[in-house]
């Protein structure tokens, strides 16, 4: 799963792997094609090393020694070893965007960072991204889209898709779907393709 592409540092989104679980190796391969800077939480390090993936940084608990590191892998000690703290590290290091492989239960903790770094969360076979104000995106017909909104006072609007359940929509035709959020960001969940 190594890559032959050469890109400038931070041109591509960084990749944080917090929880690999059922994530598809093929999707991981697609993410790695563009040679992102790869960060992994210590609990997933052995899993990635067994797949011969080059790891650039390992997030770990403060003052903990790590065995079996690759050459040039940086150990990044975090006080609380949380995704929030890892994002603060990336923002401080001026990464403009990041893909995160984690559980969707982490979504709410991402909200404070949405104006500081572009975030896409990936889990199993889904992709989750925020809509801060307005977004237009092309979808094929019959595509299901789910919305997560953590702010009960928020209002969001979708054109180009019909509501089929509470927070679930489906496109009728090939075309542009427009998402807009009035007060705070919403998260859009779509299937990985």
Helices and strands as residue ranges (DSSP letters): E 14-17, H 25-32, E 38-41, H 42-50, E 57-61, E 74-78, H 83-92, E 97-101, G 104-106, H 107-110, G 111-113, E 118-123, E 126-131, E 134-139, E 144-148, E 156-159, E 161-163, E 168-171, E 175-181, E 186-191
